[in-house]
Amino acid sequence: MTSRSDRRVTDPAEEHSGRGHSGAGAGTTDRSRRPVFLNLMQIQMPVGALTSIGHRISGVVLAISIPVAVYLFALSLRDEAGFAQVSALFGQFAFKATAIIAVWAFTHHVLGGVRHLLTDFDIGSPMRVARRSAWFVNLAGVAVTLLAAGVMW
């Protein structure tokens, strides 16, 4: 009969790593304590989780875009040449695409923020209502973005 400390863990990765003996819980594999690979492409998150992730992403986009927007606004108000420079930027595809992303970020962040504030006051907290409000935030953000894209082009 072997003692607990003499038993080897049967995981080949641990045999090659030099950690063949395990202290506590030897004889069993430590798979429950090992990191798990999560394939994010296969996980189906609920709509509320997607809305929350979108809210965080839109906040980062807004934090980056606000200083740029303030600079461009100040440039356009400085004189006619500055206004012409900013107007010329809106003629470029990359700038329009960036502006549309900023519009989505603003819309989604505001609507998502209102949704989170309402749930803090227990308005819209039941699961069915929370799912509807999450769908509303996501779809309204896309709708306003498409409307802005239509106006720009």
C-alpha positions, 0 to 999 in steps of 0.5 A, spaced: 500 500 500 502 506 498 502 512 502 498 519 500 505 522 498 507 517 494 501 517 489 502 520 482 498 525 479 496 522 472 496 528 469 501 528 463 502 536 464 504 535 471 509 529 470 513 534 465 513 540 469 516 537 475 510 537 479 509 530 480 507 529 487 502 533 490 501 535 497 494 536 499 489 531 495 494 527 492 491 521 488 486 526 485 487 530 479 487 538 481 482 539 475 477 543 479 483 548 481 486 549 474 484 554 469 478 553 465 479 555 457 472 559 455 471 559 448 467 566 448 465 564 441 460 559 443 458 562 450 451 565 449 450 571 453 443 574 455 441 580 452 442 584 459 450 582 459 451 584 452 448 591 453 452 591 460 458 590 456 456 595 450 455 600 456 462 599 458 465 599 451 461 605 449 464 609 455 471 607 453 469 610 446 466 616 449 472 617 454 477 617 448 472 621 443 470 627 448 477 631 448 477 630 440 470 633 439 472 638 444 478 640 440 475 640 433 469 644 436 474 649 438 478 649 432 471 650 428 469 656 432 476 659 432 476 662 425 473 661 418 480 657 416 479 652 422 471 651 420 474 649 413 479 644 416 473 641 420 468 641 414 474 638 410 475 632 415 467 630 414 468 629 407 473 623 409 470 616 409 474 614 415 472 621 419 465 619 418 466 612 420 469 614 426 463 620 428 458 614 427 462 610 432 462 616 437 454 617 435 453 609 437 457 610 443 453 616 446 446 613 444 448 607 447 451 609 453 446 614 455 440 609 454 444 604 458 445 609 463 438 611 464 436 603 464 441 602 469 439 608 473 432 605 473 434 598 475 437 601 481 430 604 483 427 597 482 424 600 476 424 594 470 427 589 475 423 583 473 427 579 468 422 580 463 422 587 463 429 587 464 430 583 457 425 588 454 429 594 456 436 591 454 433 589 447 430 597 447 437 599 449 441 595 443 436 596 438 435 604 439 442 605 439 443 601 432 437 605 430 440 612 432 446 610 429 443 608 422 439 615 422 446 619 423 449 615 418 444 616 413 444 624 415 452 624 414 451 620 407 
